[in-house]
Amino acid sequence: MGNFAFYKFTFYEKTGCSGNARQKELLKSYDISFDVKSLLDTKWTYDELSKFFENLEVKDMVNPFAPQIKNNEIDIKNLSKDEAINLMIKTPILIKRPLMEINGNKICGFDIEKINKILNLKIDADKKINSCSSSDSCTNV
């Protein structure tokens, strides 16, 4: 395993999310340490949040399981990137999780390929760990 003591790694999660718990356990199995913060309790600004979404389309930034999306209250196909980010600031449950910051690199979602590149690892990229399992008993998305 590598020496990750010199990395500044922050993992923004939804507290109690079983998918985020599995993702953190995978990182820990590689001896990666990180700070954990609540995605929902963080007071996001447009500038801070938008950096996690560079080169992403709206559909790749949004939590598809958020109640507003599932109940068709928000149609992400009709949102601009700016509109989506402003909605996420007001309603953080809309943010695709986790958000991760590793030495200034911002990642939206558990993108194993990006994690591998930044940390020079070889985590199995075929792991299905980026979404909730149908057996998860998550009561609030």
N, C-alpha and C positions, 0 to 999 in steps of 0.2 A: 504494500500500500504506500501511497505517497505521503509526503509531509504537508499537511494542509494548515499548519499552525499560522502560516503567514498570509492566509487568505482571509479576507473580510467577506463573510457570507451571511446574508439575511434572507430568511425564508418567511414570506408573508402567507399566512394560512387563514382558513376559517376554523376557528377553534371548534374542536369536536368532529371535524370532517374525517371520516375513516380513510378516504382516499389520500388526504394530506398526511395522515398518520403512516400509511404504507410507504409513501414517498420519503418521509423523514427516516423511517426505519431502513430503507434501502440506502440512503446516503450515509447513515450511521454504520451500516455494515461495511462501508468502505473507509471507515475512520474519519469521515468528514464531519467537522463540527460547524455549527451555525447558530446564529441568533434566530429566535422565532418571534414574530410579531403578528398581531391580529390584522388581517387584511381589512376587516370590517371596522375596527376601531381606529385605524390610522387616518389622520386628517390629510387627505390627498389634495395637492394642488394640481392644476392642469399641467404645469411644466413637469412636475415629478412623475405623474402617472403616465403622461404621453410618452416618456422615454422607454417605458416597458413595451410599447406597441409599435416601435419603429419597424417599418417594412411589413407590417401585418395589416390584413384587411379586417373590417369590423367583425365579420363572422369568426375570426380567429382570436378576437380580444374578449368576447362576451361569453359568460357562463350560460350555456344552453339550458341548464336546469333551474335558472333563476325563475321564481314564480311569474314575474312579469313577462318573461319570454315564453314559458310553458303555457300560460293562460292567454297568449296572443294579445297582451296589452301593449307590447312593444314589438314592432316588426323591424328586426335588424336590417332587413334588406333595403329599407327606406331611410336608414340613418347614415349621415356622413360620419366620418371618423371623429370630427370635432364634436358633433352632437352626442355620439356614443360616449366619448370621454367625459363630457359634461354631465351626462346622465349617471355615469359610474361614480363621479365625485359625490353626487347627491344620494346615490343608491349603490353602495359598494358591493352588494350581493351580485350585481351584474358583472363584476370583474371575473374573468376566467382565472382560476387559481391552479397552483400557487403563483405568486409573483416571487421572483428570486433576484437578488442582487449579489453578484460575485465579483469582488474587486472592481466595482463600477460598471460591470456588464449587467444589463437588465434583461430578464427573461420572463415571458408570460407563458404560463403553463409549464408542465414538467417535461421540458424538452431535453431528453437524454443526450441527443447528439450535441447540443450546445453545452450542456454540463460537461460532457466528455472532452470537448475541445478546450473549454476554459480551464478545466482542472487536470487535463492530460490523463484521462482515465479511459477505461474500456468497459463501462457498464453496458450490459446487454441491452441494446436499443430495441429489441423485440419485446421487451417486457411490457405488458398491458397494465400500466400503472398510472396512466394519465387521466383516468376517468373513474367515476363511481361504479361500483359493482352492483348488480341488481339485488344482491343479497345484503347490501349495506342498509342499515336502518337509520339513515340520516333523516332527521325530522325537519331540519331547516337547511335549505340549500344556500 
